[in-house]
Each structure stands twice: as C-alpha cells, then as structure tokens.
Amino acid sequence: MIKYKDCDESLIRKLQTDLMSLKNSILDYSPSDFNRGKLDRIRIRIFKFPRNESCNEFFIISGNKKYVCLNSSFLKRSYYAALQHLLHGISHRFSHFRDEIADEMFCEFVSYSLLDEILEKRGKSFRKRIIKSILKESPKDYNYYFKLAKKLDKMEENILIKMNTRIKNRKISKKNEKKFFKKLLKKNINISEELVEDLPELERGFKVF
C-alpha cells in the first residue's frame, strides 16, 4: 500500500501504475516463501526526507511491519531513478543473502531488471538514456555492485536468483556465501549500516492512494 505526503498525486498514480504492472515479475524474482499477499503487505511510504539525510530510500522492519520509504523530493526530481530505488527497497523484502554486499548486489540486479521491463516499452534509445542518468546519480559503490551482478549473470543466467533460493533453503553456508562474493571484489568495500535519524511516524499523517 502506498501512503504519501508532500508529493503530487500524479506522480503517485504513475508509480502505482508501474508497480502494478510489475507485480507478477517481482514474484518471478522472489523465492517460494514470498507471495502476492506478502508483496501487497509491504508498506510503501513516500515523504520528504530531511536535508541532512544521505539516502533517498530505506527498508526497515518495525515489529511485524515492513516499510519501504522513498524521498518525495527525489521522486519529483528524477522519476525513474526513484522507481529503481523503490524496487531496490522492495527487493530487500525477499532477499535472503546474509552477506551485506551480496544482499545489495541482489537488490541492484533485481531492481534494474524490473526497471528494464518498464523502459523497454519506450525504445532502446530512451532506455539507454534513462539508465545512464540513473547510474550517474547513484552512489559509485552501488554502480559497482550492479556491474558485478551483470558480470555474474553473464557467467550463469539468474545465478543470484538461484543462490537466493538456495540460501533460503539453507543449502549454502554463510561462510561459503561470503567466500564466493569476496572473490569477485577487486577492491575492499565496507558497508556501514545506514541509520536513519529522526524516523517519522509512518502510519499517521499520510494520504492513501
């Protein structure tokens, strides 16, 4: 369910339409323990983040409630980049990777793959221009994760999707998972957990689309 504030309804309507068109595809990328009901229960919240907040999207769990939050200012400025971020956040909901870098790689791969379905309808030149603009806005480390994810997929199609299912079924140990992805990295990356300061009330004060 999308709830929002400080954002034009026309943007929310477009976002809702695109997400609805991707529903079945999202489920295709998810393992068997994630279904339409769980997807529908994700609480999407769109609001204006504080200026000192460094991220434009975050996924949090509060009790049994799962939230994907998106900066409305970012959505207004760059619709498709915001859609990719939102899809990234949704992907965290069904990612079983325990290694943080592997988790981010998986979510980048899924989000860009889903975005491709929207963009391919607009033609190759439009798709190329939009992807280039998103990569320009995204943090360098996340572009690196996406690059590695594409490299993996060329080696073996849907390898990250298959690994996610195997990890869910406890067929890959945490040690072997970390070892596998460490071999891919050509530079040392330490992910520091993004702490969202001054988390707002996420149930009251929002409009429901």
C-alpha positions in Angstrom: 0.0 0.0 0.0 1.3 3.4 -0.9 0.8 6.3 1.5 2.3 9.7 0.8 2.7 13.3 1.7 4.5 16.3 0.3 4.1 14.8 -3.2 1.9 15.4 -6.3 -0.8 12.8 -6.7 0.0 12.4 -10.4 3.4 11.0 -9.5 1.9 8.6 -7.0 -0.6 7.5 -9.7 2.2 6.8 -12.2 4.2 5.0 -9.6 1.2 2.9 -8.6 0.6 2.0 -12.2 4.2 0.9 -12.9 4.3 -1.1 -9.7 1.0 -2.9 -10.5 2.3 -3.7 -14.0 5.4 -5.3 -12.4 3.6 -7.4 -9.7 4.0 -10.7 -11.5 7.5 -10.0 -12.5 8.5 -9.2 -8.9 7.2 -12.5 -7.8 9.2 -14.2 -10.6 12.4 -12.9 -9.0 11.4 -13.9 -5.5 11.7 -17.4 -3.8 8.7 -19.5 -2.9 8.3 -18.1 0.6 7.4 -14.7 -0.9 3.9 -14.5 -2.4 1.4 -11.9 -3.6 0.0 -11.4 -0.1 3.4 -10.5 1.3 4.1 -8.2 -1.6 0.8 -6.4 -1.0 1.5 -6.0 2.7 4.7 -4.1 2.1 4.0 -0.6 3.4 5.4 2.0 0.9 5.8 5.5 2.4 6.7 8.5 0.3 7.6 11.7 2.1 10.2 14.4 2.2 13.4 13.3 3.9 15.3 15.8 6.0 18.1 17.6 4.0 20.8 16.0 6.2 19.6 12.5 5.3 22.1 11.0 2.9 19.9 8.2 1.4 16.8 8.6 -0.8 15.3 5.2 0.1 15.4 2.8 3.0 13.9 -0.5 4.0 13.0 -1.0 7.7 11.2 -3.6 9.8 9.2 -2.4 12.8 7.7 -5.2 14.7 5.9 -7.3 12.0 5.6 -4.3 9.7 7.8 -3.9 6.7 8.3 -0.4 5.3 10.0 0.8 2.1 10.4 4.6 2.3 11.2 6.9 -0.6 12.2 10.6 -0.6 9.4 12.5 -2.3 11.9 15.2 -3.3 13.9 12.6 -5.2 10.8 11.3 -6.8 9.9 14.8 -8.1 13.4 15.3 -9.4 14.1 12.0 -11.1 11.1 9.7 -11.5 12.9 6.6 -13.0 15.8 6.8 -10.6 13.3 6.9 -7.7 11.4 3.9 -9.2 14.7 2.0 -9.3 15.4 2.9 -5.7 11.9 1.8 -4.7 12.3 -1.5 -6.5 15.6 -2.0 -4.7 13.9 -1.5 -1.4 11.1 -3.9 -2.2 13.8 -6.5 -3.3 15.3 -6.4 0.2 12.0 -7.8 1.5 12.6 -11.2 -0.3 16.4 -11.2 -0.2 17.9 -14.0 2.0 21.5 -13.1 1.4 23.4 -12.7 4.7 26.5 -11.0 3.3 25.7 -7.3 3.1 27.5 -6.8 -0.3 25.7 -9.8 -1.8 22.4 -8.5 -0.5 23.0 -5.1 -2.2 24.1 -6.8 -5.4 21.0 -8.9 -5.5 18.7 -5.9 -4.9 20.5 -3.9 -7.6 20.2 -6.7 -10.1 16.5 -7.3 -9.4 15.6 -3.6 -9.4 17.4 -2.8 -12.7 15.9 -5.9 -14.3 12.4 -4.9 -13.3 13.0 -1.3 -14.4 14.1 -2.7 -17.8 10.6 -4.1 -18.3 9.2 -0.6 -17.9 11.8 1.1 -20.1 11.9 -1.4 -23.0 8.4 -0.3 -23.9 9.8 3.2 -24.6 12.5 2.1 -27.0 16.3 1.4 -26.8 17.5 5.0 -27.0 15.1 6.1 -24.2 16.2 3.1 -22.1 19.9 3.8 -22.6 19.5 7.5 -21.7 17.5 6.8 -18.6 19.8 4.0 -17.3 22.8 6.3 -17.9 21.2 9.1 -15.9 20.3 6.8 -13.0 23.9 5.4 -12.9 25.2 9.0 -12.8 23.0 9.8 -9.8 23.6 6.5 -7.9 26.5 6.1 -5.4 29.6 4.7 -7.0 29.6 1.6 -4.8 26.1 0.7 -5.9 27.0 1.1 -9.5 29.9 -1.3 -8.8 27.5 -3.9 -7.3 25.3 -3.6 -10.3 28.3 -4.1 -12.6 29.4 -7.2 -10.7 25.8 -8.6 -10.7 25.6 -8.2 -14.5 29.0 -10.0 -14.8 27.7 -12.9 -12.7 24.5 -13.1 -14.8 26.6 -13.4 -18.0 28.6 -16.3 -16.4 25.4 -18.1 -15.4 21.9 -16.7 -16.1 19.9 -15.9 -13.0 22.6 -17.1 -10.7 21.7 -14.6 -8.0 18.1 -15.6 -8.1 19.1 -19.3 -7.8 21.5 -18.5 -5.0 18.9 -16.6 -3.1 16.6 -19.6 -3.2 19.4 -21.9 -2.1 20.3 -19.7 0.8 16.6 -19.6 1.8 16.6 -23.4 1.8 19.8 -23.4 3.8 21.8 -25.1 1.1 24.7 -22.5 1.1 26.5 -21.8 4.3 27.2 -18.2 5.4 30.9 -18.9 5.2 30.7 -20.1 1.6 28.4 -17.3 0.6 30.9 -14.7 1.9 33.8 -16.5 0.3 32.1 -16.6 -3.1 31.4 -12.9 -3.2 34.8 -11.9 -1.7 36.5 -13.5 -4.8 34.6 -11.1 -7.1 35.6 -7.9 -5.4 38.6 -6.1 -6.8 38.6 -3.5 -4.0 37.8 -3.6 -0.4 34.3 -2.3 0.5 32.9 -1.9 3.9 29.2 -1.3 4.1 28.3 0.8 7.1 24.7 0.4 8.2 22.6 3.4 7.2 21.0 4.7 10.3 18.0 6.9 9.6 17.9 9.8 12.0 14.6 11.2 13.3 12.4 8.5 11.8 9.0 9.9 11.3 5.6 8.4 12.3 4.9 6.0 9.4 1.2 5.3 9.9 -0.4 8.7 10.6 -0.5 11.9 8.6 -0.2 10.2 5.2 -2.7 10.3 2.3 -3.7 6.9 0.9 -3.7 6.5 -2.8 
